[in-house]
Amino acid sequence: MGLTEGHWFEDEYSLSERQLERAVEDEKAAYERGVRDGSAKYKWINVNNSLPEECEDVLIYAEWESAGISGISKGEGVKVGWQVGGHWHIDGKCRVVGKYWMSIPELEERE
């Protein structure tokens, strides 16, 4: 649950960034298929309706800003994030505005 020393994906599950990206993309595609046919296993929750437990890592669809050498850039998409007191956080991002969230799906073994 949440952040301890380091990010829980690295500490507890040892997922590489690529594995996490693949899981997010797979879930996003499955979600989009599920929305179309009404069978979505995981549901996106509007942040205005409900929030996850504080410091619980979840998938968050958000807008954010990133500061870099070339200045401030804006982005939006699905990332792993958490909230405290209704304020959303994503590693390396600032001014995060959460729109929707859902629990992180369990990953199935692949051959």
C-alpha positions as CSV (number, residue, x, y, z in Angstrom):
1,M,0.0,0.0,0.0
2,G,1.3,3.4,-0.9
3,L,4.8,4.7,-0.7
4,T,7.4,3.4,1.7
5,E,11.0,3.7,0.8
6,G,10.9,3.7,-3.0
7,H,8.0,2.9,-5.2
8,W,6.1,-0.3,-4.4
9,F,6.3,-1.6,-7.9
10,E,10.1,-1.7,-7.6
11,D,10.1,-2.9,-4.0
12,E,7.3,-5.5,-3.8
13,Y,6.7,-6.7,-7.4
14,S,10.0,-5.9,-9.2
15,L,8.3,-4.9,-12.4
16,S,10.4,-3.2,-15.0
17,E,9.1,0.1,-16.4
18,R,8.5,-1.7,-19.7
19,Q,6.4,-4.4,-18.0
20,L,4.3,-1.7,-16.3
21,E,3.8,0.2,-19.5
22,R,2.7,-3.1,-21.2
23,A,0.3,-3.8,-18.4
24,V,-1.2,-0.3,-18.6
25,E,-1.5,-0.5,-22.4
26,D,-3.1,-4.0,-22.2
27,E,-5.6,-2.8,-19.5
28,K,-6.4,0.3,-21.5
29,A,-7.1,-1.7,-24.6
30,A,-9.2,-4.2,-22.6
31,Y,-11.0,-1.4,-20.9
32,E,-11.8,0.3,-24.3
33,R,-13.1,-3.1,-25.6
34,G,-15.1,-3.5,-22.4
35,V,-16.7,-0.1,-22.6
36,R,-17.8,-0.9,-26.2
37,D,-19.4,-4.3,-25.3
38,G,-20.3,-3.6,-21.6
39,S,-18.0,-6.2,-20.1
40,A,-15.3,-4.0,-18.6
41,K,-13.7,-5.9,-15.7
42,Y,-12.3,-2.8,-14.1
43,K,-14.1,0.5,-14.0
44,W,-12.7,4.0,-14.1
45,I,-14.0,6.0,-11.2
46,N,-14.5,9.8,-11.5
47,V,-12.4,11.5,-8.9
48,N,-15.5,13.7,-8.1
49,N,-17.4,10.6,-7.1
50,S,-14.9,8.7,-5.0
51,L,-11.2,8.7,-4.0
52,P,-8.9,5.7,-3.3
53,E,-7.3,5.3,0.2
54,E,-4.6,7.9,0.8
55,C,-1.2,6.9,-0.5
56,E,-2.7,3.8,-2.3
57,D,-1.1,3.4,-5.7
58,V,-3.7,3.3,-8.4
59,L,-3.9,3.9,-12.2
60,I,-4.8,7.5,-12.7
61,Y,-6.0,9.3,-15.9
62,A,-4.6,12.8,-15.3
63,E,-3.2,16.0,-16.7
64,W,0.1,17.2,-15.4
65,E,3.1,19.5,-16.0
66,S,6.8,18.4,-16.2
67,A,9.7,20.7,-15.8
68,G,12.8,20.1,-17.9
69,I,15.7,21.9,-19.5
70,S,13.6,23.3,-22.3
71,G,10.9,24.6,-19.8
72,I,7.5,23.4,-18.7
73,S,5.7,20.8,-20.8
74,K,2.1,19.6,-20.4
75,G,0.9,16.0,-20.6
76,E,-2.0,13.8,-20.1
77,G,-2.6,10.1,-19.9
78,V,-2.6,7.0,-17.7
79,K,0.1,6.7,-15.0
80,V,0.5,5.1,-11.6
81,G,-0.2,7.7,-9.0
82,W,-1.7,8.3,-5.5
83,Q,-3.6,11.0,-3.7
84,V,-3.3,12.6,-0.3
85,G,-6.1,14.9,0.9
86,G,-7.5,15.0,-2.7
87,H,-4.2,16.2,-4.1
88,W,-2.9,13.8,-6.8
89,H,0.8,12.8,-7.1
90,I,2.7,11.1,-10.0
91,D,6.5,10.6,-9.7
92,G,8.3,13.3,-11.7
93,K,5.2,15.4,-12.4
94,C,3.9,18.6,-11.0
95,R,0.4,20.2,-10.9
96,V,-1.3,16.9,-11.4
97,V,-5.0,17.1,-12.0
98,G,-6.7,13.7,-11.6
99,K,-9.7,12.9,-13.7
100,Y,-10.4,9.2,-13.2
101,W,-8.7,6.4,-11.3
102,M,-9.0,2.6,-10.9
103,S,-7.3,-0.1,-8.8
104,I,-4.2,-1.6,-10.4
105,P,-5.3,-4.8,-12.1
106,E,-3.6,-8.0,-11.2
107,L,-1.2,-9.1,-13.9
108,E,-1.6,-12.5,-15.5
109,E,1.4,-14.6,-16.3
110,R,2.5,-14.5,-20.0
111,E,4.4,-17.2,-21.8
